[in-house]
Amino acid sequence: MADQKVKLAVVDGETLMDMKLPPAKFCVDTLLPQGMCILGGASKIGKSWWVLDLCARIAKGEPMWDLKTTKGTTLYLCLEDTLRRVQNRLMCITDEVPPNAFFATTAGTLADGLCEQIRDFMKEHTDTVFVAVDTFQIVRNNNIDTSYANDYDEIRLLKQLADELNICLLLVHHLRKQGDSDPFNKLTGTTGIVGAVDTAFVLDKSKRNADSATLYCTGCDVEDRQLELQFSKKDFVWKMLRDSMENREMLLPKEMELLIISFHFHSKYLSTLQRM
């Protein structure tokens, strides 16, 4: 028997323009939207500290860098850590972890039930808004296919899950060792990874032993954005120093930014001389 044809679902332009569609939802206002997100960074750079802080703040409904969060249940699959290490880190960053923040150190892979595990968790915790998987490499299918198509298909599977459950699903990923002028080209794998996600973040340091870093952001529902961050060795959290949404010169090439800073300095200096 011939396969039944599935009719293409279409909508005409006039109807589309009249539709009242809900706006994009954010776990962290203007920064972390609902959908498939990825956070890249070098090993031991501090990615997990930020994700842990995100989980605690979203669960409590506390702002992240003065940005409003949507309060809800969070799930952190910290697959490179032990519960003891997660506990120690939580004790460093906060005095209170609410009961709607959940943690797991083991999970299935994409080929071994991960999506069903997340679905089952959400059946028990229907107010879940944020799920983090740290790291993506651990849950990937165990094969040697490193093609664009394979990278895209694996991310696409998780994106479909995020869209189905109406959550923000954040994958933590590593960077390749070789440099690139585009920080998103540093993500391990092909460009299929960035192409398949809704939002991508890269946490990058100019020097490995530095306590400051830049968080690069790009995506379908967010502005291209850079945030200058500093890791507090007292509070064990990333604190924001500058945001390109308020300092647009940060998005310019470094040489141009230095030129603008120099111009402002000399302008102030000349103004001071004129008043003397």
C-alpha contacts under 8 A as a table, 3 or more apart, distances in Angstrom:
res1	aa1	res2	aa2	distance
11	V	15	T	6.62
11	V	16	L	6.37
12	D	15	T	5.50
12	D	16	L	6.17
13	G	16	L	5.00
13	G	17	M	6.15
14	E	17	M	5.23
14	E	18	D	6.45
15	T	18	D	5.17
15	T	19	M	6.26
16	L	19	M	5.24
24	A	33	P	7.01
24	A	34	Q	7.05
24	A	221	D	7.08
25	K	33	P	5.83
25	K	34	Q	5.54
26	F	29	D	5.29
26	F	30	T	6.83
26	F	31	L	7.36
26	F	32	L	5.66
26	F	33	P	3.98
26	F	34	Q	5.50
26	F	69	T	7.42
26	F	70	T	6.81
27	C	32	L	5.54
27	C	33	P	5.77
27	C	34	Q	6.68
27	C	58	I	6.99
27	C	69	T	5.29
27	C	70	T	4.93
27	C	71	K	7.71
27	C	129	V	6.99
27	C	130	F	7.13
27	C	168	C	7.06
28	V	31	L	5.52
28	V	32	L	4.83
28	V	33	P	6.83
28	V	58	I	7.83
28	V	63	P	7.75
28	V	64	M	6.98
28	V	67	L	6.25
28	V	68	K	5.81
28	V	69	T	4.44
28	V	70	T	6.59
29	D	32	L	6.60
29	D	33	P	7.52
29	D	67	L	5.58
29	D	68	K	5.28
29	D	69	T	6.07
29	D	70	T	7.94
30	T	33	P	7.24
30	T	67	L	7.75
30	T	222	V	6.24
30	T	223	E	7.99
31	L	217	C	7.99
31	L	222	V	6.41
32	L	168	C	7.71
32	L	199	T	7.87
33	P	168	C	6.40
33	P	199	T	7.67
33	P	221	D	6.96
33	P	222	V	7.66
34	Q	162	A	7.77
34	Q	166	N	6.73
34	Q	167	I	5.36
34	Q	168	C	4.15
34	Q	169	L	7.47
35	G	159	K	6.64
35	G	162	A	5.37
35	G	163	D	5.92
35	G	166	N	7.09
35	G	167	I	6.07
35	G	168	C	4.74
35	G	169	L	6.12
35	G	198	D	6.17
35	G	199	T	7.81
36	M	158	L	7.12
36	M	159	K	4.99
36	M	162	A	6.10
36	M	163	D	7.87
36	M	168	C	6.22
36	M	169	L	5.19
36	M	170	L	6.33
36	M	197	V	5.17
36	M	198	D	5.19
36	M	199	T	6.54
37	C	168	C	7.09
37	C	169	L	5.98
37	C	170	L	4.65
37	C	171	L	6.27
37	C	197	V	5.71
37	C	198	D	5.83
37	C	199	T	4.66
37	C	200	A	5.62
37	C	201	F	7.72
38	I	170	L	5.30
38	I	171	L	4.59
38	I	172	V	5.89
38	I	173	H	6.94
38	I	197	V	7.01
38	I	199	T	6.57
38	I	200	A	4.95
38	I	201	F	6.05
39	L	47	K	7.70
39	L	170	L	7.00
39	L	171	L	6.09
39	L	172	V	4.85
39	L	173	H	5.93
39	L	200	A	6.11
39	L	201	F	4.60
39	L	202	V	5.60
39	L	203	L	7.31
40	G	47	K	7.82
40	G	172	V	6.00
40	G	173	H	4.65
40	G	174	H	5.23
40	G	175	L	6.02
40	G	187	L	6.13
40	G	200	A	7.92
40	G	201	F	6.13
40	G	202	V	4.59
40	G	203	L	6.18
41	G	45	I	6.60
41	G	47	K	6.53
41	G	173	H	6.64
41	G	174	H	5.22
41	G	175	L	5.40
41	G	187	L	7.81
41	G	202	V	5.74
41	G	203	L	4.99
41	G	204	D	6.13
42	A	45	I	5.58
42	A	174	H	5.56
42	A	175	L	5.26
42	A	176	R	7.77
42	A	203	L	7.85
42	A	204	D	7.36
43	S	174	H	6.54
43	S	175	L	7.87
44	K	47	K	7.38
45	I	203	L	7.97
45	I	205	K	7.85
45	I	208	R	7.35
46	G	49	W	5.31
46	G	50	W	6.72
47	K	50	W	5.40
47	K	51	V	6.40
47	K	172	V	7.56
47	K	203	L	7.20
48	S	51	V	5.00
48	S	52	L	5.99
48	S	134	D	7.60
49	W	52	L	5.21
49	W	53	D	6.20
49	W	89	R	7.63
49	W	236	F	7.37
49	W	237	V	6.57
49	W	238	W	7.83
50	W	53	D	5.03
50	W	54	L	6.09
50	W	237	V	6.65
50	W	238	W	6.48
51	V	54	L	4.93
51	V	55	C	6.24
51	V	132	A	7.43
52	L	55	C	5.16
52	L	56	A	6.40
52	L	76	Y	7.61
52	L	90	L	7.45
53	D	56	A	5.28
53	D	57	R	6.10
53	D	93	I	7.12
53	D	237	V	6.97
54	L	57	R	5.23
54	L	58	I	5.93
54	L	64	M	7.37
55	C	58	I	5.41
55	C	59	A	6.06
55	C	74	T	5.74
55	C	75	L	7.31
55	C	76	Y	7.06
55	C	101	A	6.60
55	C	130	F	7.47
56	A	59	A	5.23
56	A	60	K	6.26
56	A	74	T	7.90
56	A	97	V	6.22
56	A	98	P	7.41
56	A	101	A	6.44
57	R	60	K	5.11
57	R	61	G	5.70
57	R	62	E	4.81
57	R	63	P	6.69
57	R	64	M	6.93
57	R	69	T	7.53
58	I	61	G	4.83
58	I	62	E	6.27
58	I	63	P	7.84
58	I	69	T	5.73
58	I	70	T	6.24
58	I	71	K	5.14
58	I	72	G	6.34
58	I	73	T	7.67
58	I	74	T	7.14
58	I	130	F	7.86
59	A	62	E	7.90
59	A	71	K	5.47
59	A	72	G	5.16
59	A	73	T	5.41
59	A	74	T	5.92
59	A	98	P	6.69
59	A	100	N	5.98
59	A	101	A	5.68
60	K	71	K	6.09
60	K	72	G	7.57
60	K	97	V	7.95
60	K	98	P	6.54
61	G	68	K	7.82
61	G	69	T	5.55
61	G	70	T	5.99
61	G	71	K	4.14
61	G	72	G	7.31
62	E	68	K	7.14
62	E	69	T	6.24
62	E	71	K	7.75
63	P	66	D	5.24
63	P	67	L	5.13
63	P	68	K	4.69
63	P	69	T	5.44
64	M	67	L	5.11
64	M	68	K	6.67
64	M	69	T	6.90
65	W	239	K	6.97
65	W	240	M	6.27
70	T	129	V	7.81
71	K	129	V	7.78
72	G	100	N	7.29
72	G	127	D	5.65
72	G	128	T	5.52
72	G	129	V	5.48
72	G	130	F	7.62
73	T	100	N	4.80
73	T	101	A	5.79
73	T	102	F	7.68
73	T	125	H	7.05
73	T	127	D	5.76
73	T	128	T	4.20
73	T	129	V	5.95
73	T	130	F	6.91
74	T	100	N	6.51
74	T	101	A	4.91
74	T	102	F	6.04
74	T	128	T	5.76
74	T	129	V	6.24
74	T	130	F	4.86
74	T	131	V	5.80
75	L	101	A	6.19
75	L	102	F	4.75
75	L	103	F	5.74
75	L	104	A	7.80
75	L	128	T	7.74
75	L	130	F	6.42
75	L	131	V	4.72
75	L	132	A	6.36
76	Y	101	A	7.93
76	Y	102	F	6.25
76	Y	103	F	4.83
76	Y	104	A	6.42
76	Y	131	V	5.86
76	Y	132	A	4.85
76	Y	133	V	6.37
76	Y	134	D	7.68
77	L	103	F	5.93
77	L	104	A	4.91
77	L	105	T	5.85
77	L	106	T	7.09
77	L	107	A	7.25
77	L	131	V	7.68
77	L	132	A	5.95
77	L	133	V	4.88
77	L	134	D	5.92
78	C	81	D	5.74
78	C	82	T	7.95
78	C	103	F	6.99
78	C	104	A	6.10
78	C	105	T	5.08
78	C	106	T	7.64
78	C	132	A	7.92
78	C	133	V	6.55
78	C	134	D	5.03
78	C	135	T	7.35
79	L	82	T	7.92
79	L	104	A	7.28
79	L	105	T	4.59
79	L	106	T	5.61
79	L	107	A	7.40
79	L	133	V	7.50
79	L	134	D	5.70
79	L	135	T	6.51
79	L	138	I	7.32
80	E	105	T	7.14
80	E	134	D	6.95
80	E	135	T	7.14
81	D	85	R	6.29
81	D	86	V	6.83
81	D	105	T	6.29
82	T	85	R	5.30
82	T	86	V	6.39
82	T	105	T	6.20
83	L	86	V	5.04
83	L	87	Q	6.00
83	L	104	A	7.85
83	L	105	T	6.83
84	R	87	Q	5.09
84	R	88	N	6.18
85	R	88	N	5.08
85	R	89	R	6.23
86	V	89	R	5.18
86	V	90	L	6.15
87	Q	90	L	5.11
87	Q	91	M	6.22
88	N	91	M	5.20
88	N	92	C	6.46
89	R	92	C	5.05
89	R	93	I	6.51
90	L	93	I	5.32
90	L	94	T	6.00
90	L	97	V	7.64
91	M	94	T	5.70
91	M	95	D	6.36
92	C	95	D	7.99
92	C	235	D	6.57
92	C	236	F	6.22
93	I	235	D	5.69
93	I	236	F	5.60
93	I	237	V	6.42
94	T	97	V	7.02
97	V	101	A	6.99
98	P	101	A	5.89
99	P	102	F	7.38
104	A	107	A	7.35
107	A	114	L	6.39
107	A	117	Q	7.76
107	A	139	V	7.74
108	G	111	A	7.69
108	G	112	D	5.14
108	G	113	G	5.29
108	G	114	L	4.53
108	G	117	Q	7.58
108	G	139	V	6.62
109	T	112	D	4.76
109	T	113	G	6.19
109	T	114	L	5.16
109	T	138	I	7.18
109	T	139	V	4.02
109	T	140	R	5.87
109	T	141	N	6.50
110	L	113	G	6.18
110	L	114	L	5.31
110	L	115	C	6.75
110	L	139	V	5.77
110	L	140	R	5.76
110	L	141	N	5.81
110	L	154	E	7.79
111	A	114	L	7.47
111	A	140	R	7.68
111	A	141	N	5.68
113	G	116	E	5.23
113	G	117	Q	6.11
114	L	117	Q	5.07
114	L	118	I	6.39
114	L	139	V	7.58
115	C	118	I	5.24
115	C	119	R	6.22
115	C	158	L	7.54
115	C	161	L	6.98
116	E	119	R	4.90
116	E	120	D	6.01
117	Q	120	D	5.12
117	Q	121	F	6.20
118	I	121	F	5.05
118	I	122	M	6.28
119	R	122	M	5.15
119	R	123	K	6.35
119	R	165	L	7.76
120	D	123	K	5.10
120	D	124	E	6.75
121	F	124	E	5.38
121	F	125	H	6.14
122	M	125	H	4.64
122	M	126	T	5.10
122	M	127	D	7.65
122	M	128	T	6.39
123	K	126	T	5.72
125	H	128	T	5.87
128	T	131	V	7.79
128	T	167	I	7.07
129	V	166	N	7.50
129	V	167	I	4.82
129	V	168	C	6.13
130	F	167	I	5.76
130	F	168	C	4.89
130	F	169	L	6.08
130	F	170	L	7.71
131	V	167	I	7.34
131	V	168	C	6.31
131	V	169	L	4.91
131	V	170	L	6.26
132	A	169	L	5.81
132	A	170	L	4.63
132	A	171	L	5.91
132	A	172	V	7.44
133	V	136	F	6.21
133	V	169	L	7.70
133	V	170	L	6.22
133	V	171	L	4.93
133	V	172	V	6.13
134	D	138	I	7.91
134	D	171	L	6.24
134	D	172	V	4.88
134	D	173	H	7.39
135	T	138	I	5.74
135	T	139	V	7.37
135	T	171	L	6.44
135	T	172	V	4.83
135	T	173	H	5.69
136	F	139	V	5.59
136	F	140	R	6.40
136	F	171	L	5.52
136	F	172	V	5.77
136	F	173	H	5.63
137	Q	140	R	5.35
137	Q	173	H	7.01
140	R	154	E	7.32
141	N	154	E	7.98
145	D	150	N	6.46
146	T	150	N	6.47
146	T	151	D	6.93
146	T	189	G	7.08
146	T	190	T	7.71
147	S	150	N	5.30
147	S	151	D	6.39
147	S	190	T	6.97
148	Y	151	D	5.24
148	Y	152	Y	6.05
148	Y	189	G	7.99
148	Y	190	T	5.39
148	Y	191	T	6.76
148	Y	192	G	4.99
148	Y	193	I	7.88
149	A	152	Y	5.14
149	A	153	D	6.01
149	A	192	G	6.86
150	N	153	D	5.10
150	N	154	E	6.19
151	D	154	E	5.44
151	D	155	I	6.37
151	D	189	G	7.15
151	D	190	T	6.75
151	D	192	G	5.49
151	D	193	I	5.63
152	Y	155	I	5.34
152	Y	156	R	5.88
152	Y	192	G	4.63
152	Y	193	I	5.60
152	Y	195	G	7.22
152	Y	196	A	5.65
153	D	156	R	4.90
153	D	157	L	6.17
154	E	157	L	5.28
154	E	158	L	6.76
155	I	158	L	5.25
155	I	159	K	6.11
155	I	193	I	6.46
155	I	196	A	6.03
155	I	197	V	6.83
156	R	159	K	4.85
156	R	160	Q	6.14
156	R	196	A	5.94
156	R	197	V	7.54
157	L	160	Q	5.30
157	L	161	L	6.55
158	L	161	L	4.96
158	L	162	A	6.27
158	L	169	L	7.91
159	K	162	A	5.03
159	K	163	D	6.16
159	K	169	L	7.84
159	K	196	A	7.79
159	K	197	V	6.93
160	Q	163	D	5.14
160	Q	164	E	5.97
161	L	164	E	5.01
161	L	165	L	6.13
162	A	165	L	5.30
162	A	166	N	5.74
162	A	167	I	5.30
162	A	168	C	6.32
162	A	169	L	5.82
163	D	166	N	5.02
163	D	167	I	6.84
173	H	187	L	7.31
173	H	188	T	7.45
174	H	187	L	6.25
174	H	188	T	5.89
175	L	186	K	5.24
175	L	187	L	4.41
175	L	188	T	4.95
176	R	179	G	7.73
176	R	186	K	5.47
176	R	187	L	5.98
176	R	188	T	4.93
177	K	186	K	7.70
178	Q	186	K	7.33
179	G	186	K	6.58
180	D	183	P	6.29
180	D	185	N	6.45
180	D	186	K	6.26
182	D	185	N	5.53
182	D	186	K	7.31
183	P	186	K	5.43
183	P	187	L	7.73
183	P	202	V	6.62
183	P	204	D	7.81
183	P	216	Y	7.45
184	F	187	L	5.81
184	F	194	V	7.41
184	F	200	A	7.73
184	F	201	F	7.81
184	F	202	V	6.60
185	N	191	T	7.08
187	L	190	T	7.85
189	G	192	G	7.81
189	G	193	I	7.04
190	T	193	I	6.21
191	T	194	V	5.52
191	T	195	G	6.08
192	G	195	G	4.85
192	G	196	A	6.06
193	I	196	A	5.47
193	I	197	V	6.63
194	V	197	V	5.53
194	V	199	T	7.99
194	V	200	A	6.60
197	V	200	A	6.83
197	V	219	G	7.95
198	D	219	G	5.51
198	D	220	C	5.63
198	D	221	D	7.46
199	T	217	C	7.37
199	T	218	T	5.82
199	T	219	G	4.04
199	T	220	C	6.43
199	T	221	D	7.48
199	T	222	V	7.50
200	A	217	C	5.85
200	A	218	T	5.46
200	A	219	G	6.07
201	F	215	L	6.60
201	F	216	Y	5.43
201	F	217	C	4.65
201	F	218	T	6.70
202	V	214	T	7.96
202	V	215	L	5.64
202	V	216	Y	5.10
202	V	217	C	6.80
203	L	213	A	6.59
203	L	214	T	5.80
203	L	215	L	4.54
203	L	216	Y	6.47
204	D	213	A	5.47
204	D	214	T	5.39
204	D	215	L	6.48
204	D	216	Y	7.88
205	K	208	R	6.11
205	K	210	A	6.92
205	K	212	S	6.63
205	K	213	A	4.47
205	K	214	T	6.45
206	S	210	A	7.39
206	S	213	A	7.05
207	K	210	A	5.32
210	A	213	A	7.61
211	D	230	Q	5.66
211	D	231	F	5.31
211	D	232	S	7.69
212	S	228	E	7.31
212	S	229	L	5.57
212	S	230	Q	4.19
212	S	231	F	6.16
213	A	228	E	6.06
213	A	229	L	5.27
213	A	230	Q	6.30
214	T	226	Q	6.53
214	T	227	L	5.60
214	T	228	E	4.67
214	T	229	L	5.91
215	L	226	Q	5.61
215	L	227	L	5.07
215	L	228	E	6.49
215	L	229	L	7.14
216	Y	224	D	7.75
216	Y	225	R	6.00
216	Y	226	Q	4.71
216	Y	227	L	6.68
217	C	222	V	7.84
217	C	223	E	7.56
217	C	224	D	5.58
217	C	225	R	5.01
217	C	226	Q	6.20
218	T	222	V	6.42
218	T	223	E	6.33
218	T	224	D	4.58
218	T	225	R	6.57
219	G	222	V	5.35
219	G	223	E	6.96
219	G	224	D	7.06
225	R	243	D	7.55
225	R	244	S	5.81
225	R	245	M	6.80
225	R	251	L	7.41
226	Q	243	D	6.11
226	Q	244	S	5.34
226	Q	250	M	7.05
226	Q	251	L	7.04
227	L	240	M	6.74
227	L	241	L	7.44
227	L	242	R	5.73
227	L	243	D	4.55
227	L	244	S	6.29
228	E	240	M	5.96
228	E	241	L	5.38
228	E	242	R	5.04
228	E	243	D	6.44
229	L	238	W	6.06
229	L	239	K	5.43
229	L	240	M	4.49
229	L	241	L	5.50
229	L	242	R	7.29
230	Q	238	W	5.51
230	Q	239	K	5.25
230	Q	240	M	6.43
230	Q	241	L	6.91
231	F	236	F	6.58
231	F	237	V	5.73
231	F	238	W	4.41
231	F	239	K	6.18
232	S	235	D	5.41
232	S	236	F	5.16
232	S	237	V	5.60
232	S	238	W	6.23
232	S	239	K	6.93
233	K	236	F	5.13
233	K	237	V	7.69
240	M	243	D	7.42
242	R	246	E	7.73
242	R	247	N	7.15
243	D	246	E	5.65
243	D	247	N	6.02
243	D	250	M	7.95
244	S	247	N	4.38
244	S	248	R	4.89
244	S	249	E	7.11
244	S	250	M	5.42
244	S	251	L	6.56
245	M	248	R	5.99
247	N	250	M	5.97
248	R	251	L	5.89
248	R	252	L	7.65
249	E	252	L	5.33
249	E	257	E	5.80
249	E	260	I	7.84
250	M	253	P	7.87
250	M	254	K	7.86
250	M	257	E	6.56
252	L	256	M	6.10
252	L	257	E	5.97
253	P	256	M	5.34
253	P	257	E	6.34
254	K	257	E	5.05
254	K	258	L	6.22
255	E	258	L	5.24
255	E	259	L	6.26
256	M	259	L	4.97
256	M	260	I	6.28
257	E	260	I	5.16
257	E	261	I	6.27
258	L	261	I	5.07
258	L	262	S	6.07
259	L	262	S	5.07
259	L	263	F	6.10
260	I	263	F	4.98
260	I	264	H	6.20
261	I	264	H	5.21
261	I	265	F	6.20
262	S	265	F	5.09
262	S	266	H	6.24
263	F	266	H	5.28
263	F	267	S	6.06
264	H	267	S	5.05
264	H	268	K	6.23
265	F	268	K	5.30
265	F	269	Y	6.20
266	H	269	Y	4.86
266	H	270	L	6.07
267	S	270	L	5.23
267	S	271	S	6.12
268	K	271	S	5.02
268	K	272	T	6.17
269	Y	272	T	5.17
269	Y	273	L	6.36
270	L	273	L	5.04
270	L	274	Q	6.24
271	S	274	Q	5.17
271	S	275	R	6.49
272	T	275	R	5.28
272	T	276	M	6.56
273	L	276	M	5.26
